[in-house]
C-alpha cells in the first residue's frame, strides 16, 4: 500500500512559516526555552535579538551556508561525500 506524502510546490525553496525559515523558527524556540529555563528578565531581549542577528548574518551568506557550516563541524552528515577533514577526494 502506498503512503501519501506532501509534495512541495517548488522543490528549490525551503519550507517557510510566514517569512521565517526552519532555522529561524528553531532558533526562536531555543532562545524562548532558554529564557523559560533561566527565568531572568535580562534574557528576554536575547529571544528577539539573537534570531534577528542570525537572520541578518544569513542574508549576507550564500544559500545553504548553515548546512555547510554544520557539516564542517560534524553536526550533519552528507551521504556520498567524504568527511570534512579529508584532503583528497577521488571519484
Secondary structure, DSSP 8 states (H G I E B T S, - for coil): --------S-TTS--EETTEEHHHHHHHHHHHHHHHHH--GGGHHHHHHHHHHHHHHHHHS-TTHHHHHHHHTTSS--TTS--TT-S----
